[in-house]
Amino acid sequence: MSDTPANTIQHRLQQGVVQVKFVKADGSERTMLATTCAILITQPTVSNPDKPRRAATPGVLRVWDTEKSAWRSIVLERILSWSPVA
């Protein structure tokens, strides 16, 4: 895995919770506690065999918002800062 910012944050999200500060689509700033670590996600994704699986959107992270217990998307270019939560 290379050390590009996208690969680094994706790796950290898989390991645990990351605090991410980013600009939302409406232009406001938001700070979110996010993860993609399966053991930390309280509501697993349920796949529907009749519904086609959505392709990953380049430049967009799908993450679990640990405070709102919901899936969210973050555009990589809009990330202002991030840091692992101890």
N, C-alpha and C positions, 0 to 999 in steps of 0.2 A: 504494500500500500504506500503510495507516495504521500508526501507531507503537504499536499495542497490544503488550503483551509477547508474545502468541502470534505475531503477524505478524513481530515483530523476530527472535525466535529461529528461526522457520521460514526467514526470509531468510538468517540467518547459517549455518544448517545446510546450505542449498543452496550456499553459497559455500565451505564448508570444515568443519573439525573444531571442535566446540564441547564444552567441558567442562561437563557438566550435573550438578548435585547435586539429588537429589530423594528423596522418601519412597516406598518401595516399598509394594505392597499389604499386605505383612506388618507394616508399620510401621517397618521398619529404613531407615536412610539409605544411599544409594548414590551414588557419583560415577562417571560414565560419560563416555568420550570418544565422541561421536556425530557422525554426518553424514547428510545426504541427497544429498550431492554425487555424482553418477553416476560421475565419474572416480576417486573415492576408495573406491567400494564394490567389494570384491574378489569378491563372489558376486552377480551380477545376479539379479533375480527372474525365475524361469521361469514363464511363464503356461501354464496347462493349459486348452485350449479347452473341455474337457468339464466343468471345475469352474467354477461361477459366481464371478465376482470379488466379493470381500468389499467392502462399502461402507465408506467411511471413517467412523470413529467420532468424532463431535464431541467436542472436548476432549481427544483423544488423538493424540500424535505417534508415527508409525512411523519409527524411525531405525535406522541401521546402527551397531552397537557396534563401533568400530574395534579394540578390544582383544580381543574375543571372536569377531570375524568372524561376527556373527549379527544378525538383525533383532530389535529390541526395541520395546516400546511404553512411552511415558511419558505419564502423565496430567498435563495442563498445570497443573491446580490443585495438584499435589504438587511442582512444581519449587520448590526453595528458592533456588537461584542458578544462574547460567550465565555463561560467558565464552568468547569465541572463543580458540582456541589459535593462537598465532603460528607 
